[in-house]
Amino acid sequence: MTFPGVVEACDGQYAASLVGVPNVRVVGPTRSQAIDALKEELEHRVARGELLSLDPEMIGASSLAGKYEADPT
């Protein structure tokens, strides 16, 4: 499984975080150390919990798509 991440220079160090998950962020002195620390943080979080893929219920007009597909009228 892969997760999108971003690494950016920040005050002489490097910050690495998961895209869309702002509370999963680490800082390291080098780019590679920041990436390694982010991988380790993600591994710890997955080990402490359960990783899920969720499909939320559609709400609004898009939830009607295909609803009357079998209706002959």
Secondary structure, DSSP 8 states (H G I E B T S, - for coil): ----EEEEEETTEEEEEETTEEEEEEEESSHHHHHHHHHHHHHHHHHHS----------SGGGGTTTTTT---
